[in-house]
Amino acid sequence: MEKLFLNHIKKNFPSLLDNKFIIAVSGGVDSIVLLHLCMKLKLDFVIAHCNFKLRGDESNNDEGFVNDLAKQNKIKYYSKSFNTIESSNNTNKSIQMTARDLRYEWFESLSKEINVKSVLTAHHLDDSFETFIINLSRGTGIDGLLGIPMINNLVLRPLLIFSKEEIVSYAKENKISWKEDSSNSKKDYLRNQIRLDVIPKLKNTNPDLLKNYLNSVEKLHQSKSIIKDKIDDVFRDISFKKDGKVYFEIKKIKKLSNIEAYIYELFKEYNFTQWKDIKDLLDSQSGKHILSNSHRLLKDREYLILAKNNKTEKTRLLISKNLKETNISIGKLVFSKVDKITNEDSNTIFLDTEKLIFPLKVRSIEPGDFFYPFGMGGKKKVSKFLKDEKVSLFNKESVLVLETSKKDIIWLIGMRFDDRFLVTEKTKNITKIQLN
């Protein structure tokens, strides 16, 4: 097992040979064997232990066991206790899900604190097969059939090629001590029911069950790779990037042979799950959008526009009469006095100084805003102007206005200034404002 583990590390986790990492050690046989194997290879690591306070003295004894083991082997040790039940009640999540979230949140925080890039957990082949069964029972795609991923950002799982039986056998052969988690024998959770009732019966019908599952996973990974290549080709064909956003051409999406399947593959990595809603978005009115916990997908005429779901801070900035320049979110405003109008464009305007009532204000647009756009001969709502200019919802959020202290809009910065501040024959002093 040691030789196989070493070759596995060299092939799939070579960074562990030269860089420090964290091993999550619960005290159970899986994590203790992982710890033992890493010590055998003389790798550079620290130990992290989570006490979820769910099993009373047993939880505390596990913590003490891991602590003593770290001291005996002179390994740096970190531990953290959680009030898991209280957290579960506050979030309305199950105990299992709460414990999982608390564990990985702490691992991420600890890794930053001690400057390491990997956390090893002791998930094994049986764990992955259990996940496969659970996902299969709930309905899933290829990703769900793959079980537990070997690498998931920060987390690495080098024992996934070994069965529980192999791990226990190795521990006994090497006289390695461990702690048993009594909750693993309870059937309160679906995973335990599958582990204790379903999988043993499947193994009885086919002794090579896990070996065959591992072979199937390898084939599924190959299929996934082929699908990814195809999706990458489609992505390049139907989309383009602009200003940090991705634009998908709706007419090209509609030409795809299986729209639902392509929608899933194209948008799943952006945390969307509303597949029917995304399909319906293709034929919806402009302005409609769908949110995931990280992104937004907007229908804008002939495009679906994908952008990160960042909260936009409202801009409010006062500008005094003598200010020469100031930085804003979309660039730098430069103020100067000039004798005549020279090169005027959307980023450079010339105004009648006497009509500017200070302090001026730079702010984000607000509902009900209106102005008198230069060259249009009348009053217009800002929202209607932006719509006519075909400014998307995402870009509207970054639009800023310059207004007087009396709240008269002078300029949609970088777009159009207000007719009321136009330089005329009667103008005595001219103010030039430039967006750089």
C-alpha positions as CSV (number, residue, x, y, z in Angstrom):
1,M,0.0,0.0,0.0
2,E,2.9,2.3,0.8
3,K,4.5,1.9,-2.6
4,L,1.1,2.4,-4.4
5,F,0.5,5.5,-2.3
6,L,3.9,7.0,-3.2
7,N,3.4,6.4,-6.9
8,H,-0.1,7.9,-6.6
9,I,1.3,11.0,-5.0
10,K,4.0,11.4,-7.6
11,K,1.6,11.0,-10.4
12,N,-1.4,13.0,-9.2
13,F,-0.2,15.2,-6.3
14,P,3.4,16.0,-7.0
15,S,3.2,19.4,-5.2
16,L,2.9,17.5,-1.9
17,L,6.5,16.3,-2.3
18,D,7.9,19.8,-2.0
19,N,5.3,21.9,-0.2
20,K,3.8,22.0,3.3
21,F,0.1,21.0,3.6
22,I,-2.6,20.3,6.2
23,I,-3.9,16.8,7.0
24,A,-7.4,16.7,8.5
25,V,-7.2,14.1,11.2
26,S,-10.4,13.1,13.0
27,G,-8.8,10.2,14.9
28,G,-10.6,7.5,12.9
29,V,-8.8,4.8,11.0
30,D,-8.9,6.5,7.6
31,S,-7.3,9.8,8.7
32,I,-4.8,8.0,11.0
33,V,-3.6,5.8,8.1
34,L,-3.3,8.8,5.9
35,L,-1.2,10.5,8.6
36,H,0.9,7.3,8.9
37,L,1.5,7.1,5.2
38,C,2.5,10.8,5.0
39,M,4.9,10.3,7.9
40,K,6.4,7.3,6.1
41,L,7.2,9.5,3.1
42,K,8.6,12.2,5.4
43,L,6.4,14.9,3.9
44,D,6.0,18.4,5.3
45,F,2.6,18.9,6.9
46,V,0.7,20.0,10.0
47,I,-2.4,18.4,11.6
48,A,-5.8,20.0,11.9
49,H,-8.6,18.5,14.1
50,C,-12.3,19.5,14.3
51,N,-14.3,18.9,17.5
52,F,-17.9,19.2,16.6
53,K,-19.1,18.6,20.2
54,L,-21.7,16.1,19.0
55,R,-20.7,13.0,21.0
56,G,-19.9,14.4,24.5
57,D,-16.8,12.9,26.1
58,E,-16.2,10.8,23.0
59,S,-15.6,13.9,20.9
60,N,-13.2,15.3,23.5
61,N,-11.4,12.0,23.8
62,D,-10.9,12.0,20.0
63,E,-9.4,15.5,20.2
64,G,-7.0,14.4,23.0
65,F,-6.0,11.3,21.1
66,V,-5.0,13.4,18.0
67,N,-3.3,16.0,20.2
68,D,-1.2,13.3,21.9
69,L,-0.3,11.7,18.6
70,A,0.9,15.1,17.2
71,K,3.0,15.6,20.3
72,Q,4.5,12.2,20.1
73,N,5.6,12.7,16.5
74,K,6.5,16.4,17.0
75,I,4.0,17.6,14.4
76,K,2.5,21.0,14.6
77,Y,-1.1,20.7,15.7
78,Y,-4.2,22.9,15.2
79,S,-7.7,22.2,16.6
80,K,-11.0,24.0,16.6
81,S,-14.2,23.3,18.5
82,F,-17.6,24.1,17.1
83,N,-21.1,24.5,18.6
84,T,-22.5,22.5,15.7
85,I,-26.0,22.1,17.0
86,E,-26.5,25.8,17.5
87,S,-25.1,26.6,14.1
88,S,-27.4,24.0,12.6
89,N,-30.4,25.6,14.2
90,N,-29.4,29.1,13.1
91,T,-28.9,28.1,9.5
92,N,-31.7,25.6,9.2
93,K,-29.3,23.1,7.7
94,S,-28.8,19.5,8.7
95,I,-26.2,18.6,11.3
96,Q,-24.2,16.8,8.7
97,M,-24.2,19.7,6.3
98,T,-23.5,22.2,9.0
99,A,-20.5,20.2,10.2
100,R,-19.2,19.9,6.7
101,D,-19.5,23.7,6.1
102,L,-17.9,24.5,9.4
103,R,-15.0,22.1,8.7
104,Y,-14.2,23.4,5.2
105,E,-14.6,27.1,6.2
106,W,-12.1,26.6,9.0
107,F,-9.7,24.7,6.7
108,E,-9.8,27.6,4.2
109,S,-9.1,30.1,6.9
110,L,-6.3,28.0,8.5
111,S,-4.6,27.5,5.1
112,K,-4.5,31.2,4.6
113,E,-3.2,31.8,8.2
114,I,-0.3,29.4,7.8
115,N,0.2,30.0,4.1
116,V,-0.4,26.5,2.7
117,K,-2.3,25.6,-0.5
118,S,-3.6,22.1,0.2
119,V,-5.7,20.3,2.8
120,L,-5.7,16.5,2.7
121,T,-8.8,14.6,3.8
122,A,-9.1,10.8,4.2
123,H,-12.0,10.1,1.9
124,H,-11.7,6.6,0.4
125,L,-13.2,4.5,-2.4
126,D,-16.1,3.3,-0.3
127,D,-17.0,7.0,0.5
128,S,-17.0,7.8,-3.2
129,F,-19.2,4.9,-4.0
130,E,-21.6,5.9,-1.3
131,T,-21.8,9.4,-2.8
132,F,-22.4,7.7,-6.2
133,I,-25.3,5.8,-4.8
134,I,-26.8,8.8,-3.1
135,N,-26.5,11.0,-6.3
136,L,-27.9,8.2,-8.4
137,S,-30.9,7.8,-6.1
138,R,-31.6,11.6,-6.4
139,G,-31.0,11.8,-10.1
140,T,-27.8,13.2,-11.5
141,G,-25.5,13.8,-14.5
142,I,-21.9,12.7,-15.1
143,D,-20.5,14.8,-12.3
144,G,-22.7,13.1,-9.8
145,L,-21.8,9.6,-11.1
146,L,-18.1,10.4,-10.6
147,G,-18.6,10.3,-6.8
148,I,-16.2,12.4,-4.7
149,P,-13.6,14.4,-6.7
150,M,-10.0,13.7,-6.0
151,I,-9.1,17.4,-6.2
152,N,-11.5,20.1,-5.3
153,N,-9.8,23.5,-5.2
154,L,-8.0,23.5,-1.8
155,V,-9.0,19.9,-0.8
156,L,-7.0,16.9,-2.0
157,R,-8.1,13.3,-1.4
158,P,-5.2,10.9,-2.0
159,L,-6.9,7.8,-0.5
160,L,-9.7,7.6,-3.0
161,I,-8.0,4.7,-4.8
162,F,-8.1,2.6,-1.6
163,S,-11.1,0.7,-0.2
164,K,-12.1,0.8,3.5
165,E,-11.1,-2.8,3.7
166,E,-7.6,-2.1,2.4
167,I,-7.2,0.8,4.9
168,V,-8.3,-1.2,7.9
169,S,-6.1,-4.1,6.8
170,Y,-3.0,-1.8,6.5
171,A,-3.7,-0.3,10.0
172,K,-3.9,-3.7,11.6
173,E,-0.8,-5.0,9.8
174,N,1.2,-2.0,11.1
175,K,-0.4,-2.1,14.6
176,I,-1.8,1.4,14.2
177,S,-4.2,2.6,16.8
178,W,-7.3,4.7,16.1
179,K,-10.6,5.8,17.6
180,E,-14.0,4.6,16.6
181,D,-16.8,7.0,15.9
182,S,-19.9,5.5,17.5
183,S,-22.2,7.7,15.3
184,N,-21.0,5.7,12.2
185,S,-23.0,2.7,13.4
186,K,-26.2,4.6,13.7
187,K,-28.7,4.7,10.8
188,D,-30.0,8.2,11.4
189,Y,-28.5,9.4,8.2
190,L,-29.0,8.3,4.6
191,R,-25.2,7.8,4.1
192,N,-25.0,5.5,7.1
193,Q,-28.0,3.5,5.8
194,I,-26.3,3.0,2.5
195,R,-23.0,2.2,4.1
196,L,-24.5,-0.4,6.6
197,D,-27.4,-1.9,4.6
198,V,-27.1,-1.3,0.9
199,I,-23.4,-1.6,0.0
200,P,-22.7,-4.9,1.9
201,K,-25.5,-6.6,0.0
202,L,-24.1,-5.3,-3.3
203,K,-20.6,-6.5,-2.4
204,N,-22.0,-9.9,-1.6
205,T,-23.5,-10.1,-5.1
206,N,-20.2,-9.0,-6.7
207,P,-16.9,-9.1,-4.8
208,D,-15.3,-6.9,-7.5
209,L,-17.9,-4.1,-7.0
210,L,-15.5,-1.4,-5.9
211,K,-12.9,-2.3,-8.5
212,N,-15.5,-2.2,-11.2
213,Y,-16.8,1.1,-9.9
214,L,-13.3,2.6,-10.0
215,N,-12.9,1.4,-13.7
216,S,-16.3,3.0,-14.5
217,V,-15.2,6.3,-12.9
218,E,-12.1,6.3,-15.1
219,K,-14.2,5.8,-18.2
220,L,-16.7,8.5,-17.1
221,H,-13.7,10.9,-16.6
222,Q,-12.7,10.2,-20.2
223,S,-16.3,10.8,-21.4
224,K,-16.4,14.1,-19.4
225,S,-13.1,15.2,-21.1
226,I,-14.6,14.6,-24.5
227,I,-17.8,16.5,-23.5
228,K,-15.6,19.4,-22.2
229,D,-13.8,19.6,-25.5
230,K,-17.0,19.9,-27.3
231,I,-18.5,22.5,-24.9
232,D,-15.3,24.6,-25.2
233,D,-15.8,24.6,-29.0
234,V,-19.4,25.6,-28.7
235,F,-18.6,28.2,-26.1
236,R,-16.1,29.8,-28.5
237,D,-18.6,29.7,-31.3
238,I,-21.6,31.2,-29.6
239,S,-20.0,33.8,-27.2
240,F,-17.5,36.6,-26.9
241,K,-16.1,38.5,-23.9
242,K,-16.5,42.3,-23.5
243,D,-15.9,44.6,-20.5
244,G,-15.6,41.6,-18.1
245,K,-18.8,40.0,-19.2
246,V,-19.7,37.1,-21.5
247,Y,-22.2,37.7,-24.4
248,F,-24.0,34.6,-25.7
249,E,-25.7,34.9,-29.1
250,I,-29.3,33.7,-28.7
251,K,-29.8,32.8,-32.3
252,K,-26.7,30.5,-32.2
253,I,-27.9,28.8,-28.9
254,K,-31.3,28.1,-30.6
255,K,-29.5,26.3,-33.4
256,L,-27.9,23.8,-31.0
257,S,-29.2,20.2,-31.4
258,N,-30.1,19.7,-27.7
259,I,-30.6,23.1,-26.1
260,E,-31.3,21.8,-22.6
261,A,-28.2,19.7,-22.4
262,Y,-26.0,22.5,-23.8
263,I,-27.5,25.1,-21.4
264,Y,-26.6,22.8,-18.4
265,E,-23.0,22.3,-19.6
266,L,-22.5,26.0,-20.5
267,F,-23.9,27.5,-17.3
268,K,-23.4,24.9,-14.5
269,E,-20.0,26.3,-13.5
270,Y,-21.6,29.6,-12.7
271,N,-23.8,28.0,-10.0
272,F,-27.0,28.2,-12.0
273,T,-29.6,25.5,-11.4
274,Q,-32.7,27.0,-13.0
275,W,-32.3,25.3,-16.4
276,K,-35.9,25.7,-17.6
277,D,-35.8,29.4,-16.6
278,I,-32.6,29.9,-18.6
279,K,-34.2,28.2,-21.7
280,D,-37.3,30.4,-21.3
281,L,-35.0,33.5,-21.0
282,L,-34.1,33.0,-24.7
283,D,-37.6,34.1,-25.7
284,S,-38.3,36.5,-22.9
285,Q,-38.4,40.3,-23.0
286,S,-35.1,42.3,-22.7
287,G,-34.3,43.2,-19.2
288,K,-35.3,39.9,-17.6
289,H,-32.5,38.2,-15.7
290,I,-31.8,35.1,-13.6
291,L,-29.6,35.0,-10.5
292,S,-27.3,32.4,-9.1
293,N,-25.3,32.8,-5.9
294,S,-22.4,34.1,-7.9
295,H,-23.6,35.4,-11.3
296,R,-26.4,37.0,-13.2
297,L,-27.7,36.1,-16.6
298,L,-29.5,39.0,-18.4
299,K,-31.6,38.9,-21.6
300,D,-30.6,42.0,-23.7
301,R,-32.1,41.9,-27.1
302,E,-30.2,39.3,-29.1
303,Y,-27.9,38.3,-26.3
304,L,-27.7,36.6,-22.9
305,I,-25.2,38.5,-20.9
306,L,-23.3,36.8,-18.1
307,A,-21.7,38.8,-15.3
308,K,-20.5,38.4,-11.7
309,N,-23.2,39.1,-9.2
310,N,-21.3,41.9,-7.4
311,K,-23.1,44.3,-5.2
312,T,-22.7,47.8,-6.6
313,E,-21.8,50.5,-4.2
314,K,-23.6,53.7,-4.6
315,T,-21.3,56.6,-5.5
316,R,-21.7,60.0,-3.9
317,L,-18.9,62.5,-4.2
318,L,-18.9,66.3,-3.6
319,I,-16.8,68.6,-5.8
320,S,-15.8,72.0,-4.7
321,K,-15.4,75.1,-7.0
322,N,-11.6,75.1,-7.0
323,L,-11.1,71.3,-7.4
324,K,-8.8,70.5,-10.3
325,E,-9.3,66.8,-10.6
326,T,-10.8,63.8,-8.8
327,N,-10.9,60.1,-9.2
328,I,-14.2,58.3,-9.8
329,S,-15.1,54.7,-10.4
330,I,-15.0,55.0,-14.2
331,G,-11.9,57.2,-14.5
332,K,-10.6,60.6,-13.5
333,L,-12.4,64.0,-13.9
334,V,-10.2,66.9,-14.8
335,F,-11.6,70.5,-14.4
336,S,-10.1,73.5,-16.1
337,K,-10.9,77.1,-17.3
338,V,-10.6,77.7,-21.0
339,D,-11.2,80.5,-23.5
340,K,-12.9,78.6,-26.2
341,I,-14.4,75.2,-27.2
342,T,-11.9,72.9,-28.9
343,N,-12.3,69.1,-29.3
344,E,-15.7,68.1,-27.9
345,D,-16.7,64.4,-27.5
346,S,-18.5,62.1,-25.1
347,N,-15.6,62.3,-22.7
348,T,-15.0,66.1,-22.9
349,I,-17.6,68.7,-22.3
350,F,-17.6,72.6,-22.3
351,L,-20.0,74.3,-19.9
352,D,-21.2,77.8,-19.0
353,T,-19.4,78.3,-15.7
354,E,-22.0,80.8,-14.4
355,K,-24.7,78.1,-14.6
356,L,-22.8,75.6,-12.4
357,I,-24.0,75.9,-8.8
358,F,-21.4,74.4,-6.5
359,P,-20.7,72.1,-4.8
360,L,-21.2,69.7,-7.6
361,K,-22.0,66.1,-7.0
362,V,-21.0,62.9,-8.7
363,R,-23.5,60.1,-7.9
364,S,-25.0,56.9,-9.2
365,I,-28.3,57.2,-11.2
366,E,-31.5,57.0,-9.3
367,P,-35.1,56.2,-10.2
368,G,-36.9,59.3,-11.5
369,D,-33.7,61.0,-12.8
370,F,-34.3,63.3,-15.8
371,F,-32.2,65.7,-17.8
372,Y,-32.3,67.7,-21.1
373,P,-29.9,65.8,-23.4
374,F,-27.9,68.0,-25.7
375,G,-29.2,67.9,-29.2
376,M,-32.6,66.4,-28.4
377,G,-34.5,69.5,-27.7
378,G,-36.4,68.5,-24.6
379,K,-36.7,66.7,-21.3
380,K,-36.0,63.0,-21.0
381,K,-35.9,60.4,-18.2
382,V,-32.4,59.0,-17.7
383,S,-33.8,55.5,-17.8
384,K,-35.5,56.1,-21.2
385,F,-32.3,57.7,-22.6
386,L,-30.2,54.7,-21.5
387,K,-32.7,52.3,-23.0
388,D,-32.7,54.2,-26.3
389,E,-28.9,54.1,-26.2
390,K,-29.2,50.3,-25.8
391,V,-27.3,50.4,-22.5
392,S,-27.6,47.0,-20.8
393,L,-28.8,46.5,-17.2
394,F,-25.2,45.6,-16.1
395,N,-23.8,48.8,-17.7
396,K,-26.5,51.0,-16.3
397,E,-25.3,50.1,-12.8
398,S,-21.9,51.8,-13.5
399,V,-23.4,55.0,-15.0
400,L,-22.7,58.1,-13.0
401,V,-24.2,61.6,-13.2
402,L,-22.7,65.0,-12.4
403,E,-25.3,67.4,-10.9
404,T,-25.4,70.9,-9.3
405,S,-26.2,71.5,-5.7
406,K,-29.8,72.1,-6.8
407,K,-29.9,68.6,-8.2
408,D,-30.0,69.6,-11.8
409,I,-28.1,66.9,-13.9
410,I,-25.2,68.4,-15.8
411,W,-23.8,65.3,-17.5
412,L,-24.3,61.6,-17.8
413,I,-20.6,61.2,-17.4
414,G,-18.9,59.9,-20.6
415,M,-22.2,59.9,-22.5
416,R,-24.3,63.1,-22.9
417,F,-24.4,66.5,-21.2
418,D,-27.4,68.6,-20.4
419,D,-28.6,71.4,-22.8
420,R,-29.2,73.8,-20.0
421,F,-25.5,74.2,-19.4
422,L,-24.6,74.8,-23.0
423,V,-22.0,77.5,-23.9
424,T,-23.7,80.3,-25.8
425,E,-22.7,83.7,-27.2
426,K,-23.6,85.2,-23.8
427,T,-21.2,82.9,-22.0
428,K,-18.4,84.8,-20.3
429,N,-16.5,81.9,-18.6
430,I,-16.1,78.4,-19.9
431,T,-15.4,75.3,-17.8
432,K,-13.9,72.3,-19.4
433,I,-14.5,68.9,-17.8
434,Q,-12.7,65.9,-19.2
435,L,-13.0,62.2,-18.3
436,N,-9.7,60.4,-18.5
